[in-house]
Amino acid sequence: MPDYSEANIVTADALTLLLHNQHAICAAIEEVTKSLSENGVEGVAANAIAAMATLDTNAQGIIDAIMRLRQL
């Protein structure tokens, strides 16, 4: 059976970087959402909150994949 451990490590490392990017994007959206909300643009702010929820859901999937790769 081939040893995929190095490929798993590289893949997990790449996914970790993507996860960090996803957290940074979420933080930026959160800042914009706060500003929109404070300036009376609640509809757009609500859409941004929905986007953040999607980012959170997908982040958990990435975390799960990283953990599986690191255990192999």
PQR file with spaces between the fields and no chain letter, atoms N, CA, C, O and H, PARSE charges and radii, in Angstrom:
ATOM       1  N    MET     1       0.846   -1.181    0.000 -0.4000 1.5000
ATOM       2  CA   MET     1       0.000    0.000    0.000 -0.0000 2.0000
ATOM       3  C    MET     1       0.894    1.248    0.000  0.5500 1.7000
ATOM       4  O    MET     1       1.807    1.335    0.821 -0.5500 1.4000
ATOM       5  N    PRO     2       0.658    2.210   -0.892 -0.5600 1.5000
ATOM       6  CA   PRO     2       1.495    3.411   -0.957  0.2800 2.0000
ATOM       7  C    PRO     2       1.346    4.263    0.307  0.5500 1.7000
ATOM       8  O    PRO     2       0.306    4.259    0.965 -0.5500 1.4000
ATOM       9  N    ASP     3       2.412    4.986    0.618 -0.4000 1.5000
ATOM      10  CA   ASP     3       2.400    5.874    1.785 -0.0000 2.0000
ATOM      11  C    ASP     3       1.989    7.274    1.327  0.5500 1.7000
ATOM      12  O    ASP     3       2.724    7.950    0.608 -0.5500 1.4000
ATOM      13  H    ASP     3       3.257    4.990    0.083  0.4000 1.0000
ATOM      14  N    TYR     4       0.822    7.683    1.751 -0.4000 1.5000
ATOM      15  CA   TYR     4       0.302    8.992    1.370 -0.0000 2.0000
ATOM      16  C    TYR     4       0.499   10.022    2.469  0.5500 1.7000
ATOM      17  O    TYR     4      -0.050   11.121    2.382 -0.5500 1.4000
ATOM      18  H    TYR     4       0.225    7.134    2.335  0.4000 1.0000
ATOM      19  N    SER     5       1.271    9.696    3.507 -0.4000 1.5000
ATOM      20  CA   SER     5       1.365   10.589    4.653 -0.0000 2.0000
ATOM      21  C    SER     5       1.918   11.971    4.271  0.5500 1.7000
ATOM      22  O    SER     5       1.432   12.987    4.767 -0.5500 1.4000
ATOM      23  H    SER     5       1.717    8.803    3.579  0.4000 1.0000
ATOM      24  N    GLU     6       2.919   12.012    3.400 -0.4000 1.5000
ATOM      25  CA   GLU     6       3.469   13.319    3.003 -0.0000 2.0000
ATOM      26  C    GLU     6       2.429   14.127    2.228  0.5500 1.7000
ATOM      27  O    GLU     6       2.292   15.333    2.435 -0.5500 1.4000
ATOM      28  H    GLU     6       3.314   11.187    2.996  0.4000 1.0000
ATOM      29  N    ALA     7       1.708   13.466    1.346 -0.4000 1.5000
ATOM      30  CA   ALA     7       0.652   14.154    0.591 -0.0000 2.0000
ATOM      31  C    ALA     7      -0.449   14.633    1.532  0.5500 1.7000
ATOM      32  O    ALA     7      -0.996   15.721    1.351 -0.5500 1.4000
ATOM      33  H    ALA     7       1.820   12.487    1.177  0.4000 1.0000
ATOM      34  N    ASN     8      -0.772   13.819    2.535 -0.4000 1.5000
ATOM      35  CA   ASN     8      -1.789   14.224    3.511 -0.0000 2.0000
ATOM      36  C    ASN     8      -1.342   15.444    4.299  0.5500 1.7000
ATOM      37  O    ASN     8      -2.142   16.345    4.556 -0.5500 1.4000
ATOM      38  H    ASN     8      -0.328   12.935    2.682  0.4000 1.0000
ATOM      39  N    ILE     9      -0.081   15.482    4.680 -0.4000 1.5000
ATOM      40  CA   ILE     9       0.447   16.619    5.429 -0.0000 2.0000
ATOM      41  C    ILE     9       0.392   17.885    4.577  0.5500 1.7000
ATOM      42  O    ILE     9      -0.042   18.936    5.048 -0.5500 1.4000
ATOM      43  H    ILE     9       0.568   14.750    4.471  0.4000 1.0000
ATOM      44  N    VAL    10       0.827   17.783    3.337 -0.4000 1.5000
ATOM      45  CA   VAL    10       0.812   18.940    2.437 -0.0000 2.0000
ATOM      46  C    VAL    10      -0.623   19.421    2.219  0.5500 1.7000
ATOM      47  O    VAL    10      -0.895   20.622    2.236 -0.5500 1.4000
ATOM      48  H    VAL    10       1.180   16.929    2.954  0.4000 1.0000
ATOM      49  N    THR    11      -1.525   18.481    2.015 -0.4000 1.5000
ATOM      50  CA   THR    11      -2.931   18.840    1.807 -0.0000 2.0000
ATOM      51  C    THR    11      -3.516   19.483    3.054  0.5500 1.7000
ATOM      52  O    THR    11      -4.209   20.496    2.963 -0.5500 1.4000
ATOM      53  H    THR    11      -1.304   17.506    2.001  0.4000 1.0000
ATOM      54  N    ALA    12      -3.244   18.905    4.214 -0.4000 1.5000
ATOM      55  CA   ALA    12      -3.746   19.474    5.470 -0.0000 2.0000
ATOM      56  C    ALA    12      -3.169   20.865    5.707  0.5500 1.7000
ATOM      57  O    ALA    12      -3.877   21.759    6.170 -0.5500 1.4000
ATOM      58  H    ALA    12      -2.681   18.082    4.288  0.4000 1.0000
ATOM      59  N    ASP    13      -1.895   21.052    5.394 -0.4000 1.5000
ATOM      60  CA   ASP    13      -1.278   22.376    5.546 -0.0000 2.0000
ATOM      61  C    ASP    13      -1.934   23.401    4.622  0.5500 1.7000
ATOM      62  O    ASP    13      -2.185   24.537    5.026 -0.5500 1.4000
ATOM      63  H    ASP    13      -1.320   20.326    5.017  0.4000 1.0000
ATOM      64  N    ALA    14      -2.211   22.998    3.382 -0.4000 1.5000
ATOM      65  CA   ALA    14      -2.869   23.903    2.434 -0.0000 2.0000
ATOM      66  C    ALA    14      -4.280   24.241    2.899  0.5500 1.7000
ATOM      67  O    ALA    14      -4.707   25.393    2.820 -0.5500 1.4000
ATOM      68  H    ALA    14      -2.007   22.075    3.054  0.4000 1.0000
ATOM      69  N    LEU    15      -5.003   23.235    3.384 -0.4000 1.5000
ATOM      70  CA   LEU    15      -6.357   23.489    3.897 -0.0000 2.0000
ATOM      71  C    LEU    15      -6.318   24.402    5.122  0.5500 1.7000
ATOM      72  O    LEU    15      -7.213   25.226    5.312 -0.5500 1.4000
ATOM      73  H    LEU    15      -4.656   22.299    3.449  0.4000 1.0000
ATOM      74  N    THR    16      -5.296   24.259    5.944 -0.4000 1.5000
ATOM      75  CA   THR    16      -5.154   25.127    7.113 -0.0000 2.0000
ATOM      76  C    THR    16      -4.981   26.578    6.683  0.5500 1.7000
ATOM      77  O    THR    16      -5.573   27.478    7.279 -0.5500 1.4000
ATOM      78  H    THR    16      -4.569   23.589    5.790  0.4000 1.0000
ATOM      79  N    LEU    17      -4.177   26.809    5.655 -0.4000 1.5000
ATOM      80  CA   LEU    17      -3.997   28.171    5.143 -0.0000 2.0000
ATOM      81  C    LEU    17      -5.313   28.715    4.592  0.5500 1.7000
ATOM      82  O    LEU    17      -5.652   29.876    4.819 -0.5500 1.4000
ATOM      83  H    LEU    17      -3.696   26.078    5.171  0.4000 1.0000
ATOM      84  N    LEU    18      -6.049   27.880    3.873 -0.4000 1.5000
ATOM      85  CA   LEU    18      -7.354   28.310    3.359 -0.0000 2.0000
ATOM      86  C    LEU    18      -8.316   28.625    4.502  0.5500 1.7000
ATOM      87  O    LEU    18      -9.104   29.566    4.413 -0.5500 1.4000
ATOM      88  H    LEU    18      -5.774   26.937    3.689  0.4000 1.0000
ATOM      89  N    LEU    19      -8.251   27.844    5.561 -0.4000 1.5000
ATOM      90  CA   LEU    19      -9.098   28.096    6.725 -0.0000 2.0000
ATOM      91  C    LEU    19      -8.748   29.437    7.363  0.5500 1.7000
ATOM      92  O    LEU    19      -9.639   30.190    7.756 -0.5500 1.4000
ATOM      93  H    LEU    19      -7.611   27.079    5.632  0.4000 1.0000
ATOM      94  N    HIS    20      -7.446   29.737    7.466 -0.4000 1.5000
ATOM      95  CA   HIS    20      -7.037   31.045    8.001 -0.0000 2.0000
ATOM      96  C    HIS    20      -7.562   32.179    7.126  0.5500 1.7000
ATOM      97  O    HIS    20      -8.013   33.205    7.633 -0.5500 1.4000
ATOM      98  H    HIS    20      -6.723   29.124    7.147  0.4000 1.0000
ATOM      99  N    ASN    21      -7.501   31.987    5.807 -0.4000 1.5000
ATOM     100  CA   ASN    21      -8.044   32.992    4.892 -0.0000 2.0000
ATOM     101  C    ASN    21      -9.540   33.151    5.096  0.5500 1.7000
ATOM     102  O    ASN    21     -10.064   34.265    5.074 -0.5500 1.4000
ATOM     103  H    ASN    21      -7.134   31.152    5.395  0.4000 1.0000
ATOM     104  N    GLN    22     -10.220   32.040    5.294 -0.4000 1.5000
ATOM     105  CA   GLN    22     -11.667   32.081    5.485 -0.0000 2.0000
ATOM     106  C    GLN    22     -12.009   32.850    6.762  0.5500 1.7000
ATOM     107  O    GLN    22     -12.961   33.630    6.779 -0.5500 1.4000
ATOM     108  H    GLN    22      -9.794   31.135    5.312  0.4000 1.0000
ATOM     109  N    HIS    23     -11.243   32.636    7.824 -0.4000 1.5000
ATOM     110  CA   HIS    23     -11.472   33.382    9.069 -0.0000 2.0000
ATOM     111  C    HIS    23     -11.222   34.880    8.864  0.5500 1.7000
ATOM     112  O    HIS    23     -11.954   35.714    9.397 -0.5500 1.4000
ATOM     113  H    HIS    23     -10.469   32.002    7.810  0.4000 1.0000
ATOM     114  N    ALA    24     -10.191   35.213    8.094 -0.4000 1.5000
ATOM     115  CA   ALA    24      -9.901   36.620    7.824 -0.0000 2.0000
ATOM     116  C    ALA    24     -11.021   37.268    7.014  0.5500 1.7000
ATOM     117  O    ALA    24     -11.411   38.404    7.288 -0.5500 1.4000
ATOM     118  H    ALA    24      -9.596   34.535    7.662  0.4000 1.0000
ATOM     119  N    ILE    25     -11.535   36.556    6.028 -0.4000 1.5000
ATOM     120  CA   ILE    25     -12.653   37.065    5.223 -0.0000 2.0000
ATOM     121  C    ILE    25     -13.873   37.289    6.104  0.5500 1.7000
ATOM     122  O    ILE    25     -14.558   38.305    5.989 -0.5500 1.4000
ATOM     123  H    ILE    25     -11.219   35.634    5.806  0.4000 1.0000
ATOM     124  N    CYS    26     -14.135   36.337    6.979 -0.4000 1.5000
ATOM     125  CA   CYS    26     -15.283   36.459    7.875 -0.0000 2.0000
ATOM     126  C    CYS    26     -15.125   37.686    8.784  0.5500 1.7000
ATOM     127  O    CYS    26     -16.088   38.418    9.014 -0.5500 1.4000
ATOM     128  H    CYS    26     -13.578   35.512    7.073  0.4000 1.0000
ATOM     129  N    ALA    27     -13.928   37.903    9.291 -0.4000 1.5000
ATOM     130  CA   ALA    27     -13.679   39.069   10.148 -0.0000 2.0000
ATOM     131  C    ALA    27     -13.902   40.366    9.371  0.5500 1.7000
ATOM     132  O    ALA    27     -14.461   41.325    9.903 -0.5500 1.4000
ATOM     133  H    ALA    27     -13.146   37.309    9.104  0.4000 1.0000
ATOM     134  N    ALA    28     -13.468   40.391    8.122 -0.4000 1.5000
ATOM     135  CA   ALA    28     -13.669   41.590    7.305 -0.0000 2.0000
ATOM     136  C    ALA    28     -15.152   41.825    7.036  0.5500 1.7000
ATOM     137  O    ALA    28     -15.631   42.957    7.118 -0.5500 1.4000
ATOM     138  H    ALA    28     -13.014   39.611    7.690  0.4000 1.0000
ATOM     139  N    ILE    29     -15.868   40.768    6.719 -0.4000 1.5000
ATOM     140  CA   ILE    29     -17.312   40.902    6.487 -0.0000 2.0000
ATOM     141  C    ILE    29     -18.005   41.382    7.750  0.5500 1.7000
ATOM     142  O    ILE    29     -18.933   42.188    7.692 -0.5500 1.4000
ATOM     143  H    ILE    29     -15.480   39.849    6.652  0.4000 1.0000
ATOM     144  N    GLU    30     -17.548   40.882    8.891 -0.4000 1.5000
ATOM     145  CA   GLU    30     -18.145   41.298   10.163 -0.0000 2.0000
ATOM     146  C    GLU    30     -17.960   42.806   10.391  0.5500 1.7000
ATOM     147  O    GLU    30     -18.880   43.484   10.849 -0.5500 1.4000
ATOM     148  H    GLU    30     -16.794   40.227    8.937  0.4000 1.0000
ATOM     149  N    GLU    31     -16.785   43.318   10.075 -0.4000 1.5000
ATOM     150  CA   GLU    31     -16.529   44.757   10.219 -0.0000 2.0000
ATOM     151  C    GLU    31     -17.416   45.573    9.280  0.5500 1.7000
ATOM     152  O    GLU    31     -17.986   46.588    9.682 -0.5500 1.4000
ATOM     153  H    GLU    31     -16.037   42.767    9.703  0.4000 1.0000
ATOM     154  N    VAL    32     -17.528   45.130    8.045 -0.4000 1.5000
ATOM     155  CA   VAL    32     -18.376   45.823    7.072 -0.0000 2.0000
ATOM     156  C    VAL    32     -19.837   45.762    7.514  0.5500 1.7000
ATOM     157  O    VAL    32     -20.570   46.745    7.399 -0.5500 1.4000
ATOM     158  H    VAL    32     -17.065   44.306    7.719  0.4000 1.0000
ATOM     159  N    THR    33     -20.250   44.610    8.016 -0.4000 1.5000
ATOM     160  CA   THR    33     -21.625   44.439    8.483 -0.0000 2.0000
ATOM     161  C    THR    33     -21.940   45.407    9.610  0.5500 1.7000
ATOM     162  O    THR    33     -23.011   46.014    9.636 -0.5500 1.4000
ATOM     163  H    THR    33     -19.654   43.812    8.110  0.4000 1.0000
ATOM     164  N    LYS    34     -21.016   45.547   10.530 -0.4000 1.5000
ATOM     165  CA   LYS    34     -21.210   46.479   11.646 -0.0000 2.0000
ATOM     166  C    LYS    34     -21.406   47.901   11.129  0.5500 1.7000
ATOM     167  O    LYS    34     -22.297   48.620   11.582 -0.5500 1.4000
ATOM     168  H    LYS    34     -20.147   45.053   10.509  0.4000 1.0000
ATOM     169  N    SER    35     -20.573   48.294   10.188 -0.4000 1.5000
ATOM     170  CA   SER    35     -20.678   49.635    9.605 -0.0000 2.0000
ATOM     171  C    SER    35     -22.001   49.811    8.865  0.5500 1.7000
ATOM     172  O    SER    35     -22.651   50.848    8.999 -0.5500 1.4000
ATOM     173  H    SER    35     -19.849   47.710    9.820  0.4000 1.0000
ATOM     174  N    LEU    36     -22.397   48.825    8.098 -0.4000 1.5000
ATOM     175  CA   LEU    36     -23.660   48.900    7.357 -0.0000 2.0000
ATOM     176  C    LEU    36     -24.836   49.027    8.321  0.5500 1.7000
ATOM     177  O    LEU    36     -25.746   49.829    8.111 -0.5500 1.4000
ATOM     178  H    LEU    36     -21.869   47.983    7.989  0.4000 1.0000
ATOM     179  N    SER    37     -24.799   48.238    9.356 -0.4000 1.5000
ATOM     180  CA   SER    37     -25.879   48.246   10.340 -0.0000 2.0000
ATOM     181  C    SER    37     -25.984   49.599   11.034  0.5500 1.7000
ATOM     182  O    SER    37     -27.081   50.107   11.265 -0.5500 1.4000
ATOM     183  H    SER    37     -24.060   47.587    9.526  0.4000 1.0000
ATOM     184  N    GLU    38     -24.842   50.170   11.360 -0.4000 1.5000
ATOM     185  CA   GLU    38     -24.814   51.472   12.041 -0.0000 2.0000
ATOM     186  C    GLU    38     -25.260   52.609   11.130  0.5500 1.7000
ATOM     187  O    GLU    38     -25.665   53.670   11.605 -0.5500 1.4000
ATOM     188  H    GLU    38     -23.951   49.758   11.173  0.4000 1.0000
ATOM     189  N    ASN    39     -25.184   52.385    9.833 -0.4000 1.5000
ATOM     190  CA   ASN    39     -25.536   53.432    8.869 -0.0000 2.0000
ATOM     191  C    ASN    39     -26.865   53.177    8.169  0.5500 1.7000
ATOM     192  O    ASN    39     -27.128   53.734    7.103 -0.5500 1.4000
ATOM     193  H    ASN    39     -24.854   51.523    9.448  0.4000 1.0000
ATOM     194  N    GLY    40     -27.691   52.341    8.763 -0.4000 1.5000
ATOM     195  CA   GLY    40     -29.051   52.165    8.274 -0.0000 2.0000
ATOM     196  C    GLY    40     -29.222   51.299    7.050  0.5500 1.7000
ATOM     197  O    GLY    40     -30.232   51.412    6.356 -0.5500 1.4000
ATOM     198  H    GLY    40     -27.477   51.888    9.629  0.4000 1.0000
ATOM     199  N    VAL    41     -28.277   50.449    6.768 -0.4000 1.5000
ATOM     200  CA   VAL    41     -28.392   49.572    5.608 -0.0000 2.0000
ATOM     201  C    VAL    41     -28.579   48.136    6.112  0.5500 1.7000
ATOM     202  O    VAL    41     -27.767   47.250    5.844 -0.5500 1.4000
ATOM     203  H    VAL    41     -27.456   50.357    7.332  0.4000 1.0000
ATOM     204  N    GLU    42     -29.663   47.940    6.840 -0.4000 1.5000
ATOM     205  CA   GLU    42     -29.894   46.661    7.509 -0.0000 2.0000
ATOM     206  C    GLU    42     -30.078   45.504    6.543  0.5500 1.7000
ATOM     207  O    GLU    42     -29.652   44.387    6.836 -0.5500 1.4000
ATOM     208  H    GLU    42     -30.323   48.660    7.058  0.4000 1.0000
ATOM     209  N    GLY    43     -30.702   45.745    5.400 -0.4000 1.5000
ATOM     210  CA   GLY    43     -30.923   44.668    4.435 -0.0000 2.0000
ATOM     211  C    GLY    43     -29.613   44.093    3.929  0.5500 1.7000
ATOM     212  O    GLY    43     -29.455   42.876    3.834 -0.5500 1.4000
ATOM     213  H    GLY    43     -31.049   46.652    5.161  0.4000 1.0000
ATOM     214  N    VAL    44     -28.682   44.965    3.607 -0.4000 1.5000
ATOM     215  CA   VAL    44     -27.372   44.505    3.133 -0.0000 2.0000
ATOM     216  C    VAL    44     -26.628   43.831    4.279  0.5500 1.7000
ATOM     217  O    VAL    44     -25.947   42.824    4.082 -0.5500 1.4000
ATOM     218  H    VAL    44     -28.810   45.954    3.684  0.4000 1.0000
ATOM     219  N    ALA    45     -26.763   44.395    5.477 -0.4000 1.5000
ATOM     220  CA   ALA    45     -26.113   43.801    6.642 -0.0000 2.0000
ATOM     221  C    ALA    45     -26.641   42.387    6.879  0.5500 1.7000
ATOM     222  O    ALA    45     -25.873   41.486    7.215 -0.5500 1.4000
ATOM     223  H    ALA    45     -27.315   45.213    5.637  0.4000 1.0000
ATOM     224  N    ALA    46     -27.929   42.192    6.709 -0.4000 1.5000
ATOM     225  CA   ALA    46     -28.515   40.864    6.891 -0.0000 2.0000
ATOM     226  C    ALA    46     -27.949   39.873    5.875  0.5500 1.7000
ATOM     227  O    ALA    46     -27.698   38.715    6.211 -0.5500 1.4000
ATOM     228  H    ALA    46     -28.553   42.924    6.436  0.4000 1.0000
ATOM     229  N    ASN    47     -27.750   40.317    4.645 -0.4000 1.5000
ATOM     230  CA   ASN    47     -27.148   39.446    3.630 -0.0000 2.0000
ATOM     231  C    ASN    47     -25.714   39.085    4.007  0.5500 1.7000
ATOM     232  O    ASN    47     -25.277   37.951    3.811 -0.5500 1.4000
ATOM     233  H    ASN    47     -27.954   41.258    4.372  0.4000 1.0000
ATOM     234  N    ALA    48     -24.993   40.052    4.543 -0.4000 1.5000
ATOM     235  CA   ALA    48     -23.617   39.798    4.963 -0.0000 2.0000
ATOM     236  C    ALA    48     -23.584   38.799    6.120  0.5500 1.7000
ATOM     237  O    ALA    48     -22.702   37.941    6.178 -0.5500 1.4000
ATOM     238  H    ALA    48     -25.348   40.973    4.702  0.4000 1.0000
ATOM     239  N    ILE    49     -24.534   38.909    7.028 -0.4000 1.5000
ATOM     240  CA   ILE    49     -24.616   37.958    8.143 -0.0000 2.0000
ATOM     241  C    ILE    49     -24.883   36.550    7.622  0.5500 1.7000
ATOM     242  O    ILE    49     -24.323   35.581    8.134 -0.5500 1.4000
ATOM     243  H    ILE    49     -25.250   39.606    6.981  0.4000 1.0000
ATOM     244  N    ALA    50     -25.728   36.435    6.619 -0.4000 1.5000
ATOM     245  CA   ALA    50     -25.992   35.129    6.006 -0.0000 2.0000
ATOM     246  C    ALA    50     -24.717   34.571    5.364  0.5500 1.7000
ATOM     247  O    ALA    50     -24.452   33.371    5.439 -0.5500 1.4000
ATOM     248  H    ALA    50     -26.183   37.223    6.203  0.4000 1.0000
ATOM     249  N    ALA    51     -23.944   35.435    4.742 -0.4000 1.5000
ATOM     250  CA   ALA    51     -22.682   34.991    4.135 -0.0000 2.0000
ATOM     251  C    ALA    51     -21.721   34.504    5.218  0.5500 1.7000
ATOM     252  O    ALA    51     -21.015   33.515    5.021 -0.5500 1.4000
ATOM     253  H    ALA    51     -24.159   36.409    4.681  0.4000 1.0000
ATOM     254  N    MET    52     -21.690   35.187    6.352 -0.4000 1.5000
ATOM     255  CA   MET    52     -20.824   34.758    7.448 -0.0000 2.0000
ATOM     256  C    MET    52     -21.255   33.392    7.982  0.5500 1.7000
ATOM     257  O    MET    52     -20.410   32.575    8.347 -0.5500 1.4000
ATOM     258  H    MET    52     -22.264   35.990    6.513  0.4000 1.0000
ATOM     259  N    ALA    53     -22.551   33.146    8.028 -0.4000 1.5000
ATOM     260  CA   ALA    53     -23.040   31.843    8.486 -0.0000 2.0000
ATOM     261  C    ALA    53     -22.562   30.734    7.548  0.5500 1.7000
ATOM     262  O    ALA    53     -22.190   29.651    7.998 -0.5500 1.4000
ATOM     263  H    ALA    53     -23.237   33.810    7.732  0.4000 1.0000
ATOM     264  N    THR    54     -22.576   31.009    6.250 -0.4000 1.5000
ATOM     265  CA   THR    54     -22.075   30.034    5.280 -0.0000 2.0000
ATOM     266  C    THR    54     -20.587   29.791    5.475  0.5500 1.7000
ATOM     267  O    THR    54     -20.126   28.650    5.421 -0.5500 1.4000
ATOM     268  H    THR    54     -22.879   31.889    5.884  0.4000 1.0000
ATOM     269  N    LEU    55     -19.834   30.865    5.701 -0.4000 1.5000
ATOM     270  CA   LEU    55     -18.399   30.716    5.955 -0.0000 2.0000
ATOM     271  C    LEU    55     -18.153   29.864    7.194  0.5500 1.7000
ATOM     272  O    LEU    55     -17.264   29.012    7.197 -0.5500 1.4000
ATOM     273  H    LEU    55     -20.208   31.791    5.745  0.4000 1.0000
ATOM     274  N    ASP    56     -18.932   30.091    8.239 -0.4000 1.5000
ATOM     275  CA   ASP    56     -18.782   29.303    9.470 -0.0000 2.0000
ATOM     276  C    ASP    56     -19.079   27.826    9.218  0.5500 1.7000
ATOM     277  O    ASP    56     -18.343   26.953    9.676 -0.5500 1.4000
ATOM     278  H    ASP    56     -19.653   30.784    8.237  0.4000 1.0000
ATOM     279  N    THR    57     -20.148   27.556    8.497 -0.4000 1.5000
ATOM     280  CA   THR    57     -20.507   26.165    8.190 -0.0000 2.0000
ATOM     281  C    THR    57     -19.403   25.493    7.394  0.5500 1.7000
ATOM     282  O    THR    57     -18.999   24.373    7.706 -0.5500 1.4000
ATOM     283  H    THR    57     -20.747   28.266    8.125  0.4000 1.0000
ATOM     284  N    ASN    58     -18.919   26.168    6.377 -0.4000 1.5000
ATOM     285  CA   ASN    58     -17.876   25.595    5.535 -0.0000 2.0000
ATOM     286  C    ASN    58     -16.556   25.469    6.291  0.5500 1.7000
ATOM     287  O    ASN    58     -15.789   24.540    6.040 -0.5500 1.4000
ATOM     288  H    ASN    58     -19.246   27.078    6.123  0.4000 1.0000
ATOM     289  N    ALA    59     -16.287   26.384    7.204 -0.4000 1.5000
ATOM     290  CA   ALA    59     -15.068   26.299    8.011 -0.0000 2.0000
ATOM     291  C    ALA    59     -15.064   25.013    8.816  0.5500 1.7000
ATOM     292  O    ALA    59     -14.023   24.371    8.955 -0.5500 1.4000
ATOM     293  H    ALA    59     -16.910   27.139    7.408  0.4000 1.0000
ATOM     294  N    GLN    60     -16.203   24.633    9.343 -0.4000 1.5000
ATOM     295  CA   GLN    60     -16.266   23.392   10.121 -0.0000 2.0000
ATOM     296  C    GLN    60     -15.965   22.192    9.234  0.5500 1.7000
ATOM     297  O    GLN    60     -15.295   21.258    9.673 -0.5500 1.4000
ATOM     298  H    GLN    60     -17.049   25.154    9.231  0.4000 1.0000
ATOM     299  N    GLY    61     -16.441   22.199    8.011 -0.4000 1.5000
ATOM     300  CA   GLY    61     -16.126   21.117    7.082 -0.0000 2.0000
ATOM     301  C    GLY    61     -14.636   21.047    6.773  0.5500 1.7000
ATOM     302  O    GLY    61     -14.070   19.958    6.672 -0.5500 1.4000
ATOM     303  H    GLY    61     -16.985   22.958    7.655  0.4000 1.0000
ATOM     304  N    ILE    62     -14.006   22.199    6.624 -0.4000 1.5000
ATOM     305  CA   ILE    62     -12.561   22.236    6.372 -0.0000 2.0000
ATOM     306  C    ILE    62     -11.809   21.710    7.586  0.5500 1.7000
ATOM     307  O    ILE    62     -10.853   20.947    7.445 -0.5500 1.4000
ATOM     308  H    ILE    62     -14.465   23.083    6.706  0.4000 1.0000
ATOM     309  N    ILE    63     -12.234   22.113    8.773 -0.4000 1.5000
ATOM     310  CA   ILE    63     -11.596   21.632   10.004 -0.0000 2.0000
ATOM     311  C    ILE    63     -11.702   20.111   10.087  0.5500 1.7000
ATOM     312  O    ILE    63     -10.727   19.432   10.409 -0.5500 1.4000
ATOM     313  H    ILE    63     -13.010   22.733    8.888  0.4000 1.0000
ATOM     314  N    ASP    64     -12.871   19.587    9.798 -0.4000 1.5000
ATOM     315  CA   ASP    64     -13.058   18.132    9.835 -0.0000 2.0000
ATOM     316  C    ASP    64     -12.132   17.425    8.853  0.5500 1.7000
ATOM     317  O    ASP    64     -11.550   16.391    9.183 -0.5500 1.4000
ATOM     318  H    ASP    64     -13.663   20.138    9.536  0.4000 1.0000
ATOM     319  N    ALA    65     -11.993   17.970    7.656 -0.4000 1.5000
ATOM     320  CA   ALA    65     -11.112   17.374    6.647 -0.0000 2.0000
ATOM     321  C    ALA    65      -9.659   17.434    7.105  0.5500 1.7000
ATOM     322  O    ALA    65      -8.920   16.464    6.941 -0.5500 1.4000
ATOM     323  H    ALA    65     -12.465   18.810    7.387  0.4000 1.0000
ATOM     324  N    ILE    66      -9.247   18.549    7.671 -0.4000 1.5000
ATOM     325  CA   ILE    66      -7.876   18.690    8.174 -0.0000 2.0000
ATOM     326  C    ILE    66      -7.594   17.630    9.246  0.5500 1.7000
ATOM     327  O    ILE    66      -6.550   16.977    9.237 -0.5500 1.4000
ATOM     328  H    ILE    66      -9.848   19.337    7.804  0.4000 1.0000
ATOM     329  N    MET    67      -8.539   17.478   10.155 -0.4000 1.5000
ATOM     330  CA   MET    67      -8.354   16.508   11.242 -0.0000 2.0000
ATOM     331  C    MET    67      -8.248   15.081   10.694  0.5500 1.7000
ATOM     332  O    MET    67      -7.420   14.298   11.159 -0.5500 1.4000
ATOM     333  H    MET    67      -9.387   18.008   10.162  0.4000 1.0000
ATOM     334  N    ARG    68      -9.075   14.749    9.720 -0.4000 1.5000
ATOM     335  CA   ARG    68      -9.009   13.411    9.123 -0.0000 2.0000
ATOM     336  C    ARG    68      -7.659   13.183    8.444  0.5500 1.7000
ATOM     337  O    ARG    68      -7.058   12.118    8.587 -0.5500 1.4000
ATOM     338  H    ARG    68      -9.748   15.385    9.343  0.4000 1.0000
ATOM     339  N    LEU    69      -7.187   14.187    7.705 -0.4000 1.5000
ATOM     340  CA   LEU    69      -5.903   14.048    7.010 -0.0000 2.0000
ATOM     341  C    LEU    69      -4.743   13.904    8.004  0.5500 1.7000
ATOM     342  O    LEU    69      -3.814   13.130    7.776 -0.5500 1.4000
ATOM     343  H    LEU    69      -7.676   15.052    7.589  0.4000 1.0000
ATOM     344  N    ARG    70      -4.809   14.640    9.082 -0.4000 1.5000
ATOM     345  CA   ARG    70      -3.725   14.588   10.066 -0.0000 2.0000
ATOM     346  C    ARG    70      -3.715   13.284   10.857  0.5500 1.7000
ATOM     347  O    ARG    70      -2.690   12.919   11.434 -0.5500 1.4000
ATOM     348  H    ARG    70      -5.564   15.269    9.267  0.4000 1.0000
ATOM     349  N    GLN    71      -4.842   12.581   10.888 -0.4000 1.5000
ATOM     350  CA   GLN    71      -4.909   11.306   11.612 -0.0000 2.0000
ATOM     351  C    GLN    71      -4.462   10.136   10.760  0.5500 1.7000
ATOM     352  O    GLN    71      -4.157    9.069   11.291 -0.5500 1.4000
ATOM     353  H    GLN    71      -5.674   12.878   10.419  0.4000 1.0000
ATOM     354  N    LEU    72      -4.418   10.314    9.446 -0.4000 1.5000
ATOM     355  CA   LEU    72      -4.031    9.205    8.555 -0.0000 2.0000
ATOM     356  C    LEU    72      -2.541    8.954    8.591  0.5500 1.7000
ATOM     357  O    LEU    72      -2.049    8.059    7.903 -0.5500 1.4000
ATOM     358  H    LEU    72      -4.666   11.181    9.014  0.4000 1.0000
